[in-house]
Amino acid sequence: MHRADFCLAGAFRDQFLFRDGRRLRALVLLATVSAVLFELARVAGALPYYPFPWFAPPSLTNLAGGFLFGVGMVLAGGCVVGVLYKLGGGSSAAGVALLGLLAGSALYAEIHPAWSRLAGAAAWPEAGVTLPQLTGVAPGWWVAAIVLLGGGSCWRWQRQGLWRPPEVRAEGSLPLWQTALALSGLGLLSAVGTGMPMGVTTSYAKAAAFVEGLIAPGHLARVAYFNAQPIPYVLPYGGPQLSGGGGATLDVVALIQFPLIGGIVLGALASALLLGEFRPRWLMPWRQVLMVFCGGVIMALGARMTPGCNVWHLLGGLPLLTMQSLLFLLGLLPGTWVGGRLFLRLSAP
């Protein structure tokens, strides 16, 4: 992601603000290939869980969470994963956004009981978890439709020469389409190996809980979200029953997500060092600091309210056509547009 600067936030932001569709085209390729890979794995019996166990029937709050996430990721200058690889690359703004993500996760924990009641009231349990379950149409037919639309678009872009990298590009950069294919493969490996898609935002909540435990342990003990009963989980290929949640515990979430977070940061750091691009700049205008921090807070709120981040939904839930992910995407699009308008206004001199 660092070598290609494949920021998922930038995919939507660049299209709305600059009419630059390069990253969005790569995202369409990623989603199309992922849908095919996931369906092939499901048919072959290699997908251990279908749908993934931590997805639920849809709620209108998925839309609201996606909208807030879209606003926040534009203001923060990156999504929950983009912040990590930019941090590894030496971006001080990414560090500010990360602090906002932790603060937003802690803030959500305070309103979790009320939001959970609202999500339950707005839920649609009869819809099932996936679009195939809702419609009664086999997943393969839906994937065929995705291939027809997404694959057809990718083929047309190829005919138009839009996959060619720009003539002027940074040394060592990777074409976006190669990164999209690599991420599709990594998403499949995560689904087959762990039984769930890639994601990181629950770990931000865990980190916020650890910090809050150091500062105000008495208050932490009274926060329902951080002390909720962990969700049970069994790894696909045997072993004891595990559990995971947003509390300050080392559980299955930490087992899966902490190494992913560390790998993204360290991988980007190694890439930046190899290219001689690691040159942190610590001085930022206070106006930018405030905007990026607030963007991180809003993005974290959206991720917890949905629940899930853009990586969880776009790289994991969307290829399986989960209803939560589809609603998240529907909210993400207008949220990104609004975030872009706010960004232009707040950045104006």
C-alpha positions in Angstrom: 0.0 0.0 0.0 2.9 2.4 0.8 4.6 1.7 -2.6 1.4 2.4 -4.5 0.0 4.9 -2.1 -3.2 2.9 -2.3 -5.3 4.8 0.2 -8.9 3.6 0.3 -10.0 7.0 1.6 -8.3 8.6 -1.4 -10.2 6.4 -3.8 -13.4 8.2 -3.0 -12.0 11.6 -2.0 -9.9 12.0 -5.2 -12.9 11.1 -7.4 -15.2 13.7 -5.7 -12.6 16.5 -5.2 -10.3 16.2 -8.2 -12.2 13.9 -10.7 -9.2 11.5 -10.4 -10.5 8.0 -10.6 -7.3 6.0 -10.5 -7.6 4.7 -7.0 -11.4 4.2 -7.4 -10.8 2.0 -10.5 -8.3 0.0 -8.5 -10.9 -0.4 -5.7 -13.4 -1.7 -8.3 -10.8 -4.2 -9.5 -10.1 -5.3 -5.9 -13.8 -5.8 -5.0 -14.5 -7.7 -8.3 -11.5 -10.1 -7.9 -12.2 -10.6 -4.2 -15.8 -11.5 -5.0 -14.7 -14.2 -7.4 -12.0 -15.5 -5.1 -14.4 -15.7 -2.1 -17.0 -17.5 -4.2 -14.5 -20.0 -5.6 -13.3 -20.7 -2.0 -16.9 -21.1 -0.8 -17.8 -23.5 -3.6 -14.6 -25.5 -3.0 -15.3 -25.7 0.7 -12.2 -23.7 1.6 -14.1 -20.8 3.2 -14.6 -22.0 6.8 -17.5 -19.7 7.7 -20.2 -18.3 5.4 -21.1 -15.7 6.1 -18.4 -14.5 8.5 -19.6 -15.0 12.1 -19.3 -11.4 13.3 -21.6 -10.0 10.7 -25.3 -9.6 11.6 -28.5 -8.7 9.9 -28.6 -5.1 8.7 -29.7 -1.9 10.5 -30.2 1.6 9.4 -27.4 2.5 11.8 -25.0 0.9 9.3 -25.8 3.7 6.9 -25.2 6.3 9.6 -21.9 4.7 10.6 -20.8 4.6 7.0 -21.6 8.3 6.5 -19.6 9.4 9.6 -16.7 7.2 8.5 -16.7 8.8 5.1 -16.6 12.3 6.6 -13.9 11.4 9.1 -11.5 9.6 6.7 -11.4 12.6 4.4 -10.7 15.1 7.2 -8.1 12.7 8.8 -6.3 12.3 5.5 -6.6 8.5 5.4 -8.7 5.6 6.5 -7.9 3.4 9.5 -5.3 1.4 7.5 -4.1 4.4 5.5 -3.3 6.2 8.7 -1.1 3.2 9.7 1.0 2.9 6.5 1.4 6.7 6.4 2.5 6.7 10.0 5.1 4.1 9.1 6.2 6.3 6.2 6.9 9.1 8.6 3.7 11.2 8.5 3.2 13.3 11.6 -0.4 14.0 10.4 -1.1 10.2 10.6 0.1 10.2 14.2 -2.4 13.0 15.0 -5.2 11.0 13.2 -4.2 7.9 15.2 -4.7 9.8 18.5 -8.1 10.9 17.2 -9.0 7.3 16.4 -8.2 6.3 20.0 -10.1 9.3 21.4 -13.1 8.6 19.2 -13.1 4.9 20.2 -13.2 5.9 23.9 -16.0 8.4 23.2 -18.0 5.7 21.5 -17.7 3.5 24.5 -19.5 6.1 26.5 -22.6 6.1 24.2 -22.5 2.4 23.3 -25.6 1.4 25.4 -27.8 4.1 23.8 -26.5 3.4 20.3 -27.0 -0.3 20.7 -30.7 0.2 21.6 -31.1 2.5 18.6 -29.4 -0.1 16.3 -31.7 -2.8 17.6 -34.8 -0.7 17.0 -33.6 0.1 13.4 -32.6 -3.5 12.7 -34.1 -5.7 9.9 -33.5 -9.2 11.2 -35.8 -10.8 8.5 -33.3 -9.7 5.8 -30.7 -12.3 6.8 -27.0 -11.5 6.8 -26.3 -11.4 3.0 -28.0 -10.2 -0.1 -28.3 -13.8 -1.4 -30.1 -14.8 1.8 -32.5 -11.8 1.4 -33.3 -12.5 -2.2 -33.1 -16.3 -2.2 -30.8 -16.1 -5.3 -27.7 -18.2 -5.1 -24.4 -16.3 -4.4 -22.9 -17.5 -7.7 -25.5 -15.5 -9.7 -24.7 -12.3 -7.8 -21.0 -12.8 -8.3 -21.7 -13.3 -12.0 -23.4 -9.9 -12.0 -20.4 -8.4 -10.2 -18.1 -9.8 -12.8 -20.3 -8.5 -15.6 -20.3 -5.0 -14.2 -17.0 -4.7 -12.4 -15.0 -6.9 -14.8 -16.6 -5.2 -17.8 -15.6 -1.8 -16.4 -12.1 -2.9 -15.8 -11.8 -4.3 -19.3 -13.1 -1.0 -20.7 -10.6 1.0 -18.7 -7.9 -1.3 -20.1 -9.0 -0.5 -23.6 -8.9 3.2 -22.8 -5.3 2.9 -21.4 -6.4 4.0 -18.0 -4.4 1.3 -16.2 -1.1 2.6 -17.4 0.9 4.3 -14.6 1.5 8.1 -15.0 4.6 9.1 -16.9 6.0 10.9 -13.9 6.0 8.8 -10.7 8.1 8.2 -7.7 11.0 5.8 -7.8 10.0 2.3 -6.6 6.3 2.9 -6.9 3.9 0.1 -7.8 1.0 0.3 -10.2 -2.3 0.5 -8.4 -3.7 -2.6 -10.2 -0.9 -4.8 -8.9 -1.6 -3.6 -5.3 -5.3 -4.3 -5.8 -4.6 -7.9 -6.9 -2.2 -8.4 -4.0 -4.8 -7.1 -1.5 -7.4 -9.4 -3.0 -5.1 -12.3 -2.3 -4.4 -11.2 1.2 -8.1 -10.8 1.9 -8.7 -14.4 0.8 -5.8 -15.6 3.0 -7.3 -13.9 6.0 -10.8 -15.3 5.3 -9.5 -18.9 4.8 -6.9 -18.8 7.6 -8.7 -16.9 10.4 -12.4 -17.2 9.3 -12.9 -13.5 9.3 -11.9 -10.6 7.0 -9.1 -8.1 7.8 -9.9 -5.3 10.2 -8.2 -3.1 12.8 -10.7 -0.8 14.5 -11.7 -3.1 17.4 -8.0 -3.0 18.3 -8.2 0.8 18.4 -11.0 0.4 21.0 -8.8 -2.0 22.9 -5.9 0.4 22.9 -8.2 3.2 24.1 -9.3 0.9 26.9 -5.7 0.1 27.9 -5.0 3.9 28.0 -8.1 4.7 30.0 -7.2 1.9 32.4 -4.0 3.7 33.2 -5.6 7.1 33.5 -8.9 6.4 35.1 -9.3 2.7 36.1 -12.3 3.3 38.2 -14.2 4.9 35.3 -13.1 2.1 33.0 -14.7 -0.5 35.3 -18.0 1.3 34.8 -18.0 1.6 31.0 -20.4 -1.1 29.7 -18.7 -1.4 26.3 -15.3 -2.2 27.7 -16.7 -4.7 30.1 -19.2 -6.4 27.8 -19.3 -10.2 27.6 -16.7 -11.1 24.8 -18.1 -12.7 21.7 -17.1 -16.4 21.4 -15.1 -17.5 18.5 -13.4 -20.7 17.4 -10.5 -20.7 14.9 -11.4 -22.5 11.7 -9.0 -25.4 12.1 -9.7 -26.4 15.6 -8.4 -25.5 19.0 -10.2 -24.2 22.1 -13.1 -21.7 22.1 -11.7 -18.2 22.2 -13.5 -14.9 22.6 -12.9 -11.3 21.6 -14.2 -7.8 22.2 -13.3 -4.2 22.7 -12.1 -4.5 26.3 -8.6 -4.2 27.7 -7.8 -7.9 27.3 -5.5 -9.9 25.1 -8.0 -12.0 23.3 -8.6 -13.4 19.8 -9.1 -9.8 18.4 -5.6 -8.9 19.7 -4.3 -12.2 18.4 -5.5 -11.5 14.8 -5.4 -7.7 14.6 -2.3 -6.6 16.6 0.1 -8.4 14.2 -1.7 -6.9 11.2 -1.4 -3.4 12.6 2.3 -3.9 13.5 3.0 -5.4 10.0 1.4 -2.5 8.2 3.4 0.1 10.2 6.7 -1.8 10.0 6.2 -2.7 6.4 5.6 0.9 5.4 8.6 2.0 7.6 10.8 -0.5 5.8 9.5 0.6 2.4 10.2 4.3 3.3 13.7 3.6 4.6 14.6 1.5 1.5 13.4 4.3 -0.8 15.1 7.0 1.3 11.7 8.7 1.9 11.5 8.5 5.7 11.8 12.2 6.6 9.3 13.0 9.3 8.1 16.6 9.5 6.8 17.3 13.0 5.6 20.9 12.6 2.0 21.2 11.4 -0.3 24.2 11.4 -2.7 24.1 14.4 -5.6 24.3 12.0 -4.5 21.2 10.3 -3.8 19.4 13.6 -7.4 20.2 14.8 -9.0 19.1 11.5 -7.0 15.8 11.3 -7.6 15.0 15.0 -11.4 15.6 14.7 -11.4 13.5 11.5 -9.9 10.6 13.4 -12.5 11.0 16.2 -15.4 11.1 13.7 -13.9 8.1 11.8 -13.7 6.0 14.9 -17.2 6.9 15.9 -18.4 5.8 12.4 -16.4 2.5 12.6 -17.9 1.6 16.0 -21.4 2.7 15.1 -21.5 0.6 11.9 -19.7 -1.6 13.3 -16.6 -2.1 11.2 -14.2 -0.1 9.1 -13.8 0.2 5.3 -11.3 -2.6 5.2 -13.6 -4.9 7.1 -16.5 -4.1 4.9 -15.0 -3.4 1.4 -12.4 -6.1 1.5 -14.4 -8.7 3.5 -18.1 -8.1 3.7 -18.7 -6.6 0.3 -17.3 -9.6 -1.7 -19.8 -11.8 0.2 -22.5 -9.2 -0.3 -23.3 -8.8 3.4 -26.1 -6.4 4.0 -24.2 -4.5 6.6 -21.4 -3.8 4.2 -23.7 -2.8 1.4 -25.4 -0.2 3.7 -22.0 0.9 5.0 -21.0 1.6 1.4 -24.2 3.5 0.7 -23.5 5.7 3.7 -19.8 6.0 2.9 -20.3 7.6 -0.5 -22.3 10.7 0.6 -20.1 10.9 3.7 -17.0 11.2 1.6 -18.6 13.9 -0.5 -19.6 15.9 2.6 -16.1 15.3 4.0 -14.6 16.7 0.9 -16.7 19.8 1.0 -15.7 20.3 4.7 -12.0 19.7 3.8 -12.1 22.4 1.2 -13.8 24.9 3.5 -11.5 24.2 6.4 -8.4 24.2 4.3 -9.2 27.6 2.6 -7.0 30.5 3.8 
